[in-house]
Amino acid sequence: MKRVAIAIALLAILLPLAASAAGRAGLRITDRSPLAVRGTGFRPLERVTVTAFEPQGSLVRRAVATRAGAFTVRFAASAEWCNGVREIRAVGRAGSRAMVWALPARAECAAP
């Protein structure tokens, strides 16, 4: 009976930790020149397609998430932050999805 109580106590402690570690996929901008984004919460080793949408079209990069479910993608210097990129999406082959709106602050895009 004591072993059952210990096992239940351990499950009560470990299950919430495992659930929070396998949280939702997220995406955030880490650098604006050149544009770079970091994804977290994706499935381990999941293949991910990251798309930055511009008025003229879209820029696509591919990555593989680490065992921890993270990746970083850098776009070429042609990804003009102030002239177009407004939305970035990441879609994993295992079904993970994340999106971030890329709206620059007015001060960042003021004419020199």
Phi and psi in degrees as GROMACS dihedral restraints (atoms count N, CA, C in turn):
[ dihedral_restraints ]
;  ai    aj    ak    al  type     phi  dphi    fc
    3     4     5     6     1   -66.0    20    10
    4     5     6     7     1   -38.7    20    10
    6     7     8     9     1   -64.6    20    10
    7     8     9    10     1   -38.8    20    10
    9    10    11    12     1   -64.2    20    10
   10    11    12    13     1   -42.9    20    10
   12    13    14    15     1   -63.6    20    10
   13    14    15    16     1   -39.3    20    10
   15    16    17    18     1   -66.7    20    10
   16    17    18    19     1   -42.5    20    10
   18    19    20    21     1   -63.1    20    10
   19    20    21    22     1   -41.9    20    10
   21    22    23    24     1   -65.4    20    10
   22    23    24    25     1   -40.6    20    10
   24    25    26    27     1   -63.7    20    10
   25    26    27    28     1   -42.2    20    10
   27    28    29    30     1   -64.1    20    10
   28    29    30    31     1   -42.3    20    10
   30    31    32    33     1   -62.4    20    10
   31    32    33    34     1   -39.7    20    10
   33    34    35    36     1   -63.6    20    10
   34    35    36    37     1   -29.6    20    10
   36    37    38    39     1   -83.9    20    10
   37    38    39    40     1   -43.7    20    10
   39    40    41    42     1   -80.3    20    10
   40    41    42    43     1   -32.0    20    10
   42    43    44    45     1   -62.3    20    10
   43    44    45    46     1   -45.9    20    10
   45    46    47    48     1   -63.2    20    10
   46    47    48    49     1   -34.2    20    10
   48    49    50    51     1   -66.0    20    10
   49    50    51    52     1   -42.1    20    10
   51    52    53    54     1   -66.7    20    10
   52    53    54    55     1   -38.6    20    10
   54    55    56    57     1   -65.7    20    10
   55    56    57    58     1   -39.0    20    10
   57    58    59    60     1   -72.6    20    10
   58    59    60    61     1   -31.7    20    10
   60    61    62    63     1   -69.3    20    10
   61    62    63    64     1   -32.0    20    10
   63    64    65    66     1   -96.9    20    10
   64    65    66    67     1    40.0    20    10
   66    67    68    69     1   -66.5    20    10
   67    68    69    70     1  -174.8    20    10
   69    70    71    72     1   -69.5    20    10
   70    71    72    73     1   152.0    20    10
   72    73    74    75     1   -68.9    20    10
   73    74    75    76     1   141.9    20    10
   75    76    77    78     1  -137.5    20    10
   76    77    78    79     1   159.5    20    10
   78    79    80    81     1  -141.4    20    10
   79    80    81    82     1   134.9    20    10
   81    82    83    84     1  -143.5    20    10
   82    83    84    85     1   151.6    20    10
   84    85    86    87     1   -81.9    20    10
   85    86    87    88     1   126.0    20    10
   87    88    89    90     1  -105.1    20    10
   88    89    90    91     1   -22.8    20    10
   90    91    92    93     1  -150.8    20    10
   91    92    93    94     1   146.3    20    10
   93    94    95    96     1  -105.2    20    10
   94    95    96    97     1   -16.3    20    10
   96    97    98    99     1  -146.7    20    10
   97    98    99   100     1   102.7    20    10
   99   100   101   102     1   -71.6    20    10
  100   101   102   103     1   158.9    20    10
  102   103   104   105     1   -61.7    20    10
  103   104   105   106     1   129.9    20    10
  105   106   107   108     1  -139.1    20    10
  106   107   108   109     1   142.3    20    10
  108   109   110   111     1  -131.0    20    10
  109   110   111   112     1   152.5    20    10
  111   112   113   114     1  -122.7    20    10
  112   113   114   115     1   130.5    20    10
  114   115   116   117     1  -107.1    20    10
  115   116   117   118     1   141.9    20    10
  117   118   119   120     1  -138.2    20    10
  118   119   120   121     1   158.9    20    10
  120   121   122   123     1    80.5    20    10
  121   122   123   124     1    11.3    20    10
  123   124   125   126     1   -82.6    20    10
  124   125   126   127     1   167.3    20    10
  126   127   128   129     1   -69.1    20    10
  127   128   129   130     1   147.6    20    10
  129   130   131   132     1   -57.3    20    10
  130   131   132   133     1   131.5    20    10
  132   133   134   135     1    60.6    20    10
  133   134   135   136     1    21.5    20    10
  135   136   137   138     1   -73.9    20    10
  136   137   138   139     1   136.7    20    10
  138   139   140   141     1   -80.1    20    10
  139   140   141   142     1   129.0    20    10
  141   142   143   144     1  -125.2    20    10
  142   143   144   145     1   137.1    20    10
  144   145   146   147     1  -107.3    20    10
  145   146   147   148     1   123.3    20    10
  147   148   149   150     1  -110.9    20    10
  148   149   150   151     1   127.1    20    10
  150   151   152   153     1  -123.6    20    10
  151   152   153   154     1   127.8    20    10
  153   154   155   156     1  -105.4    20    10
  154   155   156   157     1   120.4    20    10
  156   157   158   159     1   -92.7    20    10
  157   158   159   160     1   130.3    20    10
  159   160   161   162     1  -121.9    20    10
  160   161   162   163     1   162.3    20    10
  162   163   164   165     1   -60.3    20    10
  163   164   165   166     1   -31.5    20    10
  165   166   167   168     1   -83.3    20    10
  166   167   168   169     1   -11.2    20    10
  168   169   170   171     1   157.0    20    10
  169   170   171   172     1  -144.9    20    10
  171   172   173   174     1  -143.4    20    10
  172   173   174   175     1   154.3    20    10
  174   175   176   177     1  -113.4    20    10
  175   176   177   178     1   134.8    20    10
  177   178   179   180     1  -123.4    20    10
  178   179   180   181     1   135.6    20    10
  180   181   182   183     1  -133.0    20    10
  181   182   183   184     1   151.5    20    10
  183   184   185   186     1  -120.2    20    10
  184   185   186   187     1   148.8    20    10
  186   187   188   189     1  -147.9    20    10
  187   188   189   190     1   165.6    20    10
  189   190   191   192     1  -120.1    20    10
  190   191   192   193     1   125.5    20    10
  192   193   194   195     1   -66.3    20    10
  193   194   195   196     1   149.6    20    10
  195   196   197   198     1   -72.8    20    10
  196   197   198   199     1   179.5    20    10
  198   199   200   201     1   -63.5    20    10
  199   200   201   202     1   -22.9    20    10
  201   202   203   204     1   -87.3    20    10
  202   203   204   205     1    -3.3    20    10
  204   205   206   207     1    86.5    20    10
  205   206   207   208     1    22.4    20    10
  207   208   209   210     1  -117.3    20    10
  208   209   210   211     1   157.2    20    10
  210   211   212   213     1  -157.8    20    10
  211   212   213   214     1   160.9    20    10
  213   214   215   216     1  -130.7    20    10
  214   215   216   217     1   135.9    20    10
  216   217   218   219     1  -127.2    20    10
  217   218   219   220     1   133.5    20    10
  219   220   221   222     1  -113.8    20    10
  220   221   222   223     1   135.4    20    10
  222   223   224   225     1   -97.3    20    10
  223   224   225   226     1   158.8    20    10
  225   226   227   228     1   -64.9    20    10
  226   227   228   229     1   164.3    20    10
  228   229   230   231     1   -60.1    20    10
  229   230   231   232     1   -16.3    20    10
  231   232   233   234     1   -71.1    20    10
  232   233   234   235     1   -10.6    20    10
  234   235   236   237     1   -78.3    20    10
  235   236   237   238     1    85.4    20    10
  237   238   239   240     1   -73.1    20    10
  238   239   240   241     1   114.1    20    10
  240   241   242   243     1   -63.5    20    10
  241   242   243   244     1   -46.5    20    10
  243   244   245   246     1   -84.8    20    10
  244   245   246   247     1   -14.9    20    10
  246   247   248   249     1  -104.9    20    10
  247   248   249   250     1     4.3    20    10
  249   250   251   252     1  -180.0    20    10
  250   251   252   253     1   -46.6    20    10
  252   253   254   255     1   -61.7    20    10
  253   254   255   256     1   122.0    20    10
  255   256   257   258     1  -125.6    20    10
  256   257   258   259     1   -20.8    20    10
  258   259   260   261     1  -146.0    20    10
  259   260   261   262     1   138.8    20    10
  261   262   263   264     1  -129.5    20    10
  262   263   264   265     1   129.6    20    10
  264   265   266   267     1  -123.0    20    10
  265   266   267   268     1   144.6    20    10
  267   268   269   270     1  -126.0    20    10
  268   269   270   271     1   126.8    20    10
  270   271   272   273     1  -127.9    20    10
  271   272   273   274     1   123.0    20    10
  273   274   275   276     1   -94.6    20    10
  274   275   276   277     1   153.4    20    10
  276   277   278   279     1   -66.3    20    10
  277   278   279   280     1   -23.7    20    10
  279   280   281   282     1   -89.8    20    10
  280   281   282   283     1     3.8    20    10
  282   283   284   285     1   107.1    20    10
  283   284   285   286     1    -4.6    20    10
  285   286   287   288     1   -69.4    20    10
  286   287   288   289     1   141.9    20    10
  288   289   290   291     1  -142.3    20    10
  289   290   291   292     1   143.5    20    10
  291   292   293   294     1  -152.0    20    10
  292   293   294   295     1   154.5    20    10
  294   295   296   297     1  -147.0    20    10
  295   296   297   298     1   149.1    20    10
  297   298   299   300     1  -140.2    20    10
  298   299   300   301     1   137.2    20    10
  300   301   302   303     1   -85.0    20    10
  301   302   303   304     1   135.7    20    10
  303   304   305   306     1  -112.6    20    10
  304   305   306   307     1    77.2    20    10
  306   307   308   309     1  -102.7    20    10
  307   308   309   310     1   111.1    20    10
  309   310   311   312     1   -71.6    20    10
  310   311   312   313     1   149.9    20    10
  312   313   314   315     1   -71.7    20    10
  313   314   315   316     1   150.5    20    10
  315   316   317   318     1   -58.4    20    10
  316   317   318   319     1   -37.3    20    10
  318   319   320   321     1   -64.1    20    10
  319   320   321   322     1   -32.7    20    10
  321   322   323   324     1   -67.6    20    10
  322   323   324   325     1   -30.0    20    10
  324   325   326   327     1  -109.8    20    10
  325   326   327   328     1    15.7    20    10
  327   328   329   330     1   -67.7    20    10
  328   329   330   331     1   145.0    20    10
  330   331   332   333     1   -66.3    20    10
  331   332   333   334     1   140.9    20    10
